[in-house]
């Protein structure tokens, strides 16, 4: 057993190397979306494998994921009687361009005021280094069995879910560590216990078989875009609450999301009011929310004096962590059809139906994680939710029903700005999570079971 202070010292001594490796990984524009250069993603997979090997992971190799980019995999067999932990992160990232509002080039890492800036610094290349460094603390011989999987398609059209379903035995373990989350604020430790799901559909509205002059025909024939707008306007009530009947809600974790922090982090313009009612944490973590994320209609530049015969929109809805995704999507689609005005022709097509996740909190793995986190941060540990989705978790639970899940990471909601401009990771937070994950492995290793 390594004393806590020695683990802290080891991690502190590792941080210069961790920082340089994280900087290097940021330089790979590993965007796995269609239309982006694939070689950069493959190069990132190789770079990830090299880092993991150097930090002590054994049997590192690339797994061929049919239809997607390779996953990086490695394993260390469990000591006799010890449990096995599977560590997860992802090496692909969201697109980024300096012209979108970055202060610096997103692929050139910059350290400023204790934070490392660059695309993927927080989401989720920090997770790769948390995983790697926690193994190096034990010189590649942790007190538990370890499996590591770093996927390359989490942000894009992922295919790892299909691989898990086809090879459930490959993912057998006692605990999954998902290093793709974080605290509300750096230095304030919390475990994520719920994730909302996400469903989406496309609605197409047709009113005419061709465009016609708006002066000659306007006033009697319905316009396709106006009809679509009237449909979309029914998705919320006057307070901004989702107005789709029958949707499920889930009780939020006890921690409250500070409203002033939300205003700042969301970039809310002066005077703009928040929508919805009830605690902010519930609106963000456990109640449904619905957004129109795209519209097909003539642009302002291309506008002409016609009645638009056809318009379409893509609608994304976040759903309660415990809701049935198929059921909630059906409620959304039924609502869109039911509210269509003037007997216009409406076609609604399903796009995605990803379930949310509720993390069990009564197992030994979760207890070990709370203890490790409290020790690493030297503060009491809270529980929070997340409004985003990780569809893979639902698939992993189906493949390994007895496994526990630990959801944490170095992404602080206050300033990391994941998916946005000027993404960054707090280097002190990164260090604390490496300490926490190392302590977790040690605490879990002390709870050996009879072979």
VEXDREN-2710 file (C-alpha; in Angstrom, 1 decimal):
% VEXDREN-2710
k/r/px/py/pz
1/UNK/0.0/0.0/0.0
2/UNK/1.4/3.4/-1.0
3/UNK/0.8/6.2/1.6
4/UNK/-1.5/8.9/0.4
5/UNK/1.2/11.6/0.7
6/UNK/3.5/9.5/-1.4
7/UNK/0.8/9.2/-4.1
8/UNK/0.4/13.0/-4.0
9/UNK/4.1/13.4/-4.4
10/UNK/4.4/10.9/-7.2
11/UNK/1.6/12.7/-9.1
12/UNK/3.1/16.1/-8.5
13/UNK/6.4/14.8/-9.9
14/UNK/4.6/13.4/-12.9
15/UNK/2.8/16.6/-13.8
16/UNK/5.5/18.1/-16.1
17/UNK/5.4/15.0/-18.2
18/UNK/1.6/14.8/-18.1
19/UNK/1.4/18.4/-19.3
20/UNK/3.8/17.9/-22.2
21/UNK/2.0/14.7/-23.3
22/UNK/-1.4/16.5/-23.1
23/UNK/0.0/19.4/-25.1
24/UNK/1.2/16.9/-27.8
25/UNK/-2.2/15.2/-28.0
26/UNK/-3.9/18.5/-28.5
27/UNK/-1.9/19.1/-31.7
28/UNK/-3.7/16.3/-33.4
29/UNK/-7.0/17.5/-35.0
30/UNK/-8.7/14.2/-34.3
31/UNK/-12.2/15.2/-35.6
32/UNK/-14.0/12.0/-36.4
33/UNK/-16.9/13.6/-38.2
34/UNK/-17.5/12.7/-41.9
35/UNK/-15.7/15.1/-44.2
36/UNK/-12.7/15.7/-42.0
37/UNK/-9.3/14.2/-42.8
38/UNK/-9.3/10.7/-41.5
39/UNK/-5.5/10.3/-41.2
40/UNK/-5.4/12.8/-38.4
41/UNK/-7.7/10.6/-36.4
42/UNK/-5.6/7.5/-37.1
43/UNK/-2.5/9.4/-36.1
44/UNK/-4.2/10.4/-32.8
45/UNK/-5.0/6.7/-32.1
46/UNK/-1.3/5.8/-32.6
47/UNK/-0.2/8.7/-30.3
48/UNK/-2.7/7.6/-27.6
49/UNK/-1.4/4.1/-27.8
50/UNK/2.2/5.3/-27.5
51/UNK/1.4/7.4/-24.4
52/UNK/-0.4/4.5/-22.7
53/UNK/2.5/2.1/-23.4
54/UNK/5.0/4.6/-22.0
55/UNK/2.9/5.0/-18.8
56/UNK/2.8/1.3/-18.1
57/UNK/-0.2/-0.2/-19.8
58/UNK/0.5/-3.6/-21.1
59/UNK/-0.8/-5.4/-24.3
60/UNK/-1.7/-2.1/-25.9
61/UNK/-3.2/-2.5/-29.4
62/UNK/-5.7/-0.9/-31.7
63/UNK/-9.1/-2.6/-31.9
64/UNK/-10.8/-2.6/-35.3
65/UNK/-14.3/-1.0/-34.8
66/UNK/-16.4/-1.9/-37.9
67/UNK/-17.6/1.3/-39.6
68/UNK/-15.6/3.6/-37.2
69/UNK/-12.2/4.6/-36.1
70/UNK/-10.1/2.2/-34.0
71/UNK/-10.3/2.0/-30.3
72/UNK/-7.1/1.9/-28.2
73/UNK/-7.1/-1.1/-25.9
74/UNK/-4.8/-2.5/-23.2
75/UNK/-5.0/-4.5/-20.1
76/UNK/-3.1/-5.6/-16.9
77/UNK/-4.3/-8.9/-15.4
78/UNK/-5.8/-8.7/-11.9
79/UNK/-3.7/-9.9/-8.9
80/UNK/-5.1/-12.9/-7.3
81/UNK/-8.5/-12.2/-5.8
82/UNK/-8.6/-8.5/-6.9
83/UNK/-11.4/-6.9/-8.9
84/UNK/-11.0/-5.6/-12.5
85/UNK/-11.6/-2.0/-13.5
86/UNK/-12.3/-0.8/-17.0
87/UNK/-11.1/2.7/-17.7
88/UNK/-12.8/4.7/-20.5
89/UNK/-12.0/7.9/-22.3
90/UNK/-12.2/9.1/-25.9
91/UNK/-9.5/10.6/-28.2
92/UNK/-11.8/12.2/-30.9
93/UNK/-12.8/15.8/-30.5
94/UNK/-15.3/18.4/-31.7
95/UNK/-14.4/20.5/-34.8
96/UNK/-12.7/23.8/-34.0
97/UNK/-11.5/26.8/-36.1
98/UNK/-9.9/30.0/-34.8
99/UNK/-12.3/32.1/-36.9
100/UNK/-15.2/30.8/-34.8
101/UNK/-14.0/33.0/-31.9
102/UNK/-10.9/31.2/-30.4
103/UNK/-8.3/33.6/-28.9
104/UNK/-5.6/31.3/-30.1
105/UNK/-5.2/28.5/-32.6
106/UNK/-7.3/25.6/-31.2
107/UNK/-4.6/23.0/-32.2
108/UNK/-1.7/24.9/-30.6
109/UNK/-1.8/24.3/-26.8
110/UNK/-1.3/27.4/-24.6
111/UNK/-1.0/27.6/-20.8
112/UNK/-2.4/30.7/-19.2
113/UNK/-3.4/31.3/-15.6
114/UNK/-3.1/27.7/-14.6
115/UNK/-5.2/26.4/-17.5
116/UNK/-4.2/24.6/-20.6
117/UNK/-6.1/25.8/-23.7
118/UNK/-6.8/23.8/-26.9
119/UNK/-9.4/21.6/-28.5
120/UNK/-9.7/18.4/-26.5
121/UNK/-7.8/19.8/-23.5
122/UNK/-10.7/18.9/-21.3
123/UNK/-13.0/16.8/-23.5
124/UNK/-11.5/14.3/-23.5
125/UNK/-7.8/14.1/-23.9
126/UNK/-7.5/15.0/-20.2
127/UNK/-9.3/11.7/-19.6
128/UNK/-6.5/9.8/-21.4
129/UNK/-3.9/11.4/-19.2
130/UNK/-5.9/10.7/-16.0
131/UNK/-6.0/7.1/-17.1
132/UNK/-2.3/6.8/-18.0
133/UNK/-0.9/8.7/-15.1
134/UNK/-2.9/6.7/-12.5
135/UNK/-1.2/3.6/-13.9
136/UNK/2.2/5.1/-13.8
137/UNK/1.8/5.9/-10.1
138/UNK/2.0/2.1/-9.6
139/UNK/4.7/1.7/-12.1
140/UNK/2.3/-0.3/-14.3
141/UNK/1.4/-2.7/-11.6
142/UNK/-1.8/-1.5/-10.0
143/UNK/-3.4/-3.4/-7.1
144/UNK/-6.4/-4.3/-9.3
145/UNK/-6.9/-5.7/-12.8
146/UNK/-7.1/-3.0/-15.4
147/UNK/-8.7/-2.8/-18.9
148/UNK/-8.4/0.5/-20.8
149/UNK/-10.5/1.4/-23.8
150/UNK/-10.1/4.8/-25.5
151/UNK/-12.5/5.2/-28.3
152/UNK/-12.2/7.3/-31.4
153/UNK/-15.9/8.0/-32.3
154/UNK/-17.6/9.4/-29.2
155/UNK/-18.2/12.8/-30.7
156/UNK/-19.2/11.6/-34.2
157/UNK/-21.2/8.8/-35.5
158/UNK/-20.1/6.3/-32.9
159/UNK/-19.9/2.6/-33.5
160/UNK/-18.4/1.3/-30.3
161/UNK/-21.9/0.5/-29.0
162/UNK/-22.3/-2.2/-31.6
163/UNK/-18.9/-3.6/-30.7
164/UNK/-19.9/-3.8/-27.1
165/UNK/-23.2/-5.6/-27.9
166/UNK/-21.3/-8.1/-30.1
167/UNK/-18.5/-8.8/-27.6
168/UNK/-20.0/-8.3/-24.1
169/UNK/-17.4/-10.7/-22.5
170/UNK/-14.6/-8.4/-23.6
171/UNK/-15.9/-5.7/-21.3
172/UNK/-16.3/-7.9/-18.2
173/UNK/-15.3/-6.0/-15.1
174/UNK/-16.4/-5.0/-11.6
175/UNK/-16.3/-1.2/-12.1
176/UNK/-16.2/1.1/-15.1
177/UNK/-14.4/4.4/-14.7
178/UNK/-15.8/6.9/-17.2
179/UNK/-13.3/9.8/-17.3
180/UNK/-15.5/12.1/-19.4
181/UNK/-17.2/14.2/-16.8
182/UNK/-16.3/16.8/-14.2
183/UNK/-17.2/19.1/-11.4
184/UNK/-19.3/22.3/-11.5
185/UNK/-16.3/24.3/-10.4
186/UNK/-12.6/23.3/-10.2
187/UNK/-11.7/22.2/-6.7
188/UNK/-15.2/21.3/-5.6
189/UNK/-15.5/17.5/-5.9
190/UNK/-18.6/15.8/-7.1
191/UNK/-19.6/12.5/-8.6
192/UNK/-22.0/12.5/-11.6
193/UNK/-24.9/10.2/-10.8
194/UNK/-27.4/11.0/-13.7
195/UNK/-27.2/11.8/-17.4
196/UNK/-30.1/12.9/-19.5
197/UNK/-30.8/10.9/-22.7
198/UNK/-31.3/12.4/-26.1
199/UNK/-33.8/11.8/-28.9
200/UNK/-34.2/13.6/-32.2
201/UNK/-36.4/13.6/-35.3
202/UNK/-36.9/15.5/-38.5
203/UNK/-40.2/17.1/-39.3
204/UNK/-41.1/18.0/-42.9
205/UNK/-44.0/20.2/-43.8
206/UNK/-45.5/20.5/-47.3
207/UNK/-48.4/22.8/-48.4
208/UNK/-48.0/23.3/-52.2
209/UNK/-46.6/21.3/-55.0
210/UNK/-44.6/24.3/-56.2
211/UNK/-43.6/27.8/-55.1
212/UNK/-46.1/30.5/-56.1
213/UNK/-46.1/34.3/-56.1
214/UNK/-46.9/35.6/-52.5
215/UNK/-48.8/38.5/-53.8
216/UNK/-51.1/36.5/-56.1
217/UNK/-51.7/33.6/-53.8
218/UNK/-50.8/34.8/-50.3
219/UNK/-53.6/35.2/-47.8
220/UNK/-55.4/32.0/-48.6
221/UNK/-52.8/29.2/-49.3
222/UNK/-50.7/28.3/-46.3
223/UNK/-47.0/28.9/-46.4
224/UNK/-44.8/25.9/-45.6
225/UNK/-42.4/27.8/-43.4
226/UNK/-45.1/29.6/-41.5
227/UNK/-46.9/26.3/-40.9
228/UNK/-43.6/24.8/-39.6
229/UNK/-43.1/27.8/-37.3
230/UNK/-46.5/27.4/-35.8
231/UNK/-45.8/23.8/-35.1
232/UNK/-42.4/24.5/-33.5
233/UNK/-44.0/27.3/-31.3
234/UNK/-46.1/24.6/-29.5
235/UNK/-43.1/22.8/-28.1
236/UNK/-42.9/25.2/-25.1
237/UNK/-45.5/26.9/-22.9
238/UNK/-45.4/30.7/-22.2
239/UNK/-42.8/30.1/-19.4
240/UNK/-40.5/28.1/-21.6
241/UNK/-41.4/24.7/-20.1
242/UNK/-41.6/21.8/-22.5
243/UNK/-45.2/21.5/-23.5
244/UNK/-45.3/17.9/-24.7
245/UNK/-47.8/15.8/-22.7
246/UNK/-46.6/12.7/-20.8
247/UNK/-42.9/13.3/-20.8
248/UNK/-41.1/11.9/-17.7
249/UNK/-39.0/13.9/-15.2
250/UNK/-36.5/12.7/-12.6
251/UNK/-35.6/14.1/-9.2
252/UNK/-32.4/16.2/-9.5
253/UNK/-29.4/15.6/-7.3
254/UNK/-29.3/17.8/-4.1
255/UNK/-26.6/20.2/-5.3
256/UNK/-28.0/23.4/-6.8
257/UNK/-26.6/24.9/-10.0
258/UNK/-25.7/28.5/-9.1
259/UNK/-27.8/30.8/-11.3
260/UNK/-25.1/33.5/-11.6
261/UNK/-22.6/30.9/-12.7
262/UNK/-25.1/29.6/-15.3
263/UNK/-25.7/33.1/-16.7
264/UNK/-21.9/33.6/-17.0
265/UNK/-21.0/30.2/-18.5
266/UNK/-23.9/30.2/-21.0
267/UNK/-23.0/33.7/-22.2
268/UNK/-26.6/34.9/-21.6
269/UNK/-27.0/38.4/-23.1
270/UNK/-27.9/41.2/-20.7
271/UNK/-31.6/41.3/-19.9
272/UNK/-32.4/37.9/-21.5
273/UNK/-34.5/35.8/-19.1
274/UNK/-34.1/32.1/-18.3
275/UNK/-36.8/29.8/-19.5
276/UNK/-38.7/27.1/-17.6
277/UNK/-39.7/26.8/-14.0
278/UNK/-38.4/24.9/-11.0
279/UNK/-34.8/24.5/-9.7
280/UNK/-32.2/25.2/-12.3
281/UNK/-30.5/21.9/-11.5
282/UNK/-33.7/20.1/-12.5
283/UNK/-34.1/22.1/-15.7
284/UNK/-30.5/21.2/-16.7
285/UNK/-30.1/17.7/-15.4
286/UNK/-33.4/15.8/-14.9
287/UNK/-36.3/17.5/-16.7
288/UNK/-36.8/17.3/-20.5
289/UNK/-35.7/20.1/-22.7
290/UNK/-36.3/20.5/-26.4
291/UNK/-34.5/22.5/-29.1
292/UNK/-34.7/23.1/-32.8
293/UNK/-31.2/22.5/-34.0
294/UNK/-31.6/23.0/-37.7
295/UNK/-34.0/24.4/-40.3
296/UNK/-34.2/23.8/-44.1
297/UNK/-35.7/27.0/-45.6
298/UNK/-34.6/29.7/-47.9
299/UNK/-31.9/31.9/-46.4
300/UNK/-32.4/35.7/-46.0
301/UNK/-30.0/36.3/-48.8
302/UNK/-31.9/34.0/-51.1
303/UNK/-35.4/35.2/-50.1
304/UNK/-37.9/36.0/-52.8
305/UNK/-41.6/36.9/-52.8
306/UNK/-43.0/33.4/-52.9
307/UNK/-45.1/31.1/-50.7
308/UNK/-42.6/28.4/-49.6
309/UNK/-44.1/25.0/-50.4
310/UNK/-41.8/22.9/-48.2
311/UNK/-39.8/23.4/-45.0
312/UNK/-38.1/21.1/-42.5
313/UNK/-36.5/21.1/-39.1
314/UNK/-34.5/18.8/-36.9
315/UNK/-35.6/18.7/-33.3
316/UNK/-33.4/17.4/-30.5
317/UNK/-34.9/16.6/-27.1
318/UNK/-33.1/15.8/-23.9
319/UNK/-35.0/13.3/-21.8
320/UNK/-35.1/12.3/-18.1
321/UNK/-32.3/10.0/-17.0
322/UNK/-34.6/7.1/-16.3
323/UNK/-37.0/7.6/-19.3
324/UNK/-37.6/5.1/-22.1
325/UNK/-36.1/6.7/-25.1
326/UNK/-38.4/5.1/-27.6
327/UNK/-41.5/6.2/-25.6
328/UNK/-40.3/9.8/-25.2
329/UNK/-39.5/10.1/-28.9
330/UNK/-42.9/8.7/-29.8
331/UNK/-44.5/11.4/-27.6
332/UNK/-42.5/14.1/-29.4
333/UNK/-43.4/12.8/-32.8
334/UNK/-47.1/12.4/-32.0
335/UNK/-47.2/15.9/-30.7
336/UNK/-45.7/17.3/-33.9
337/UNK/-48.3/15.6/-36.0
338/UNK/-51.2/16.5/-33.7
339/UNK/-50.6/20.2/-33.7
340/UNK/-50.1/20.7/-37.4
341/UNK/-52.4/23.6/-38.5
342/UNK/-54.7/23.8/-41.6
343/UNK/-54.4/20.1/-42.4
344/UNK/-50.9/20.6/-43.9
345/UNK/-49.0/17.5/-44.9
346/UNK/-46.5/16.5/-42.2
347/UNK/-43.9/13.8/-42.2
348/UNK/-41.9/13.0/-39.0
349/UNK/-38.9/10.8/-39.2
350/UNK/-36.9/9.3/-36.3
351/UNK/-33.2/10.1/-36.1
352/UNK/-31.8/9.1/-32.7
353/UNK/-33.1/7.6/-29.5
354/UNK/-30.4/7.4/-26.8
355/UNK/-31.4/6.5/-23.3
356/UNK/-30.1/8.4/-20.3
357/UNK/-28.4/6.9/-17.3
358/UNK/-28.8/6.6/-13.6
359/UNK/-25.7/5.6/-11.7
360/UNK/-26.2/3.2/-8.7
361/UNK/-24.7/4.7/-5.6
362/UNK/-24.9/1.8/-3.1
363/UNK/-22.0/-0.4/-4.1
364/UNK/-18.4/-0.8/-2.8
365/UNK/-17.0/0.8/-5.9
366/UNK/-19.0/4.0/-5.5
367/UNK/-18.1/4.1/-1.8
368/UNK/-14.4/3.8/-2.7
369/UNK/-14.7/6.5/-5.3
370/UNK/-16.3/8.9/-2.7
371/UNK/-13.5/8.2/-0.3
372/UNK/-10.8/8.7/-3.0
373/UNK/-12.3/11.9/-4.2
374/UNK/-12.7/13.3/-0.7
375/UNK/-9.1/12.5/0.1
376/UNK/-7.7/13.9/-3.1
377/UNK/-9.6/17.2/-2.9
378/UNK/-9.7/17.4/0.9
379/UNK/-13.3/18.4/0.8
380/UNK/-16.7/16.7/1.1
381/UNK/-18.0/15.1/-2.1
382/UNK/-21.3/16.1/-3.6
383/UNK/-23.5/14.5/-6.3
384/UNK/-24.5/16.2/-9.5
385/UNK/-26.2/15.4/-12.8
386/UNK/-25.3/16.1/-16.3
387/UNK/-27.5/17.4/-19.1
388/UNK/-25.5/15.8/-21.8
389/UNK/-25.6/12.2/-22.9
390/UNK/-23.2/9.3/-23.2
391/UNK/-25.2/6.6/-25.0
392/UNK/-22.4/4.0/-24.5
393/UNK/-23.2/3.7/-20.8
394/UNK/-26.6/2.2/-21.4
395/UNK/-25.0/-0.4/-23.7
396/UNK/-22.2/-1.2/-21.2
397/UNK/-24.8/-1.7/-18.4
398/UNK/-26.7/-4.2/-20.7
399/UNK/-23.4/-6.0/-21.5
400/UNK/-22.2/-6.1/-17.8
401/UNK/-25.3/-5.8/-15.6
402/UNK/-23.4/-6.3/-12.3
403/UNK/-20.7/-3.7/-12.9
404/UNK/-20.6/-0.3/-11.1
405/UNK/-20.0/3.0/-12.8
406/UNK/-17.8/5.9/-11.7
407/UNK/-18.4/9.1/-13.7
408/UNK/-15.8/11.8/-13.1
409/UNK/-13.1/13.8/-14.9
410/UNK/-11.3/17.2/-15.2
411/UNK/-14.0/19.0/-17.1
412/UNK/-15.2/21.8/-14.8
413/UNK/-18.5/23.4/-16.0
414/UNK/-17.4/26.9/-15.0
415/UNK/-14.6/27.4/-17.5
416/UNK/-13.7/24.3/-19.5
417/UNK/-16.2/25.3/-22.3
418/UNK/-16.2/21.9/-23.9
419/UNK/-17.5/21.8/-27.5
420/UNK/-17.1/25.6/-27.5
421/UNK/-14.4/28.2/-28.2
422/UNK/-11.4/28.5/-25.9
423/UNK/-11.8/25.0/-24.4
424/UNK/-9.4/24.5/-21.5
425/UNK/-8.6/22.3/-18.5
426/UNK/-7.5/23.4/-15.1
427/UNK/-4.1/21.8/-14.4
428/UNK/-4.7/21.7/-10.7
429/UNK/-8.0/19.9/-11.3
430/UNK/-6.2/17.4/-13.6
431/UNK/-3.6/16.7/-10.9
432/UNK/-6.3/16.2/-8.3
433/UNK/-8.2/13.7/-10.5
434/UNK/-5.0/11.7/-11.2
435/UNK/-4.5/11.5/-7.4
436/UNK/-8.2/10.5/-6.9
437/UNK/-8.1/7.8/-9.6
438/UNK/-4.8/6.4/-8.1
439/UNK/-6.4/6.3/-4.6
440/UNK/-9.5/4.7/-6.0
441/UNK/-7.4/1.8/-7.5
442/UNK/-5.6/1.4/-4.2
443/UNK/-8.8/1.4/-2.0
444/UNK/-10.5/-1.0/-4.4
445/UNK/-7.4/-3.3/-4.4
446/UNK/-7.6/-3.6/-0.6
447/UNK/-11.1/-5.1/-0.9
448/UNK/-10.1/-8.4/-2.5
449/UNK/-12.6/-11.2/-2.8
450/UNK/-12.0/-14.9/-2.3
451/UNK/-10.7/-16.4/-5.5
END
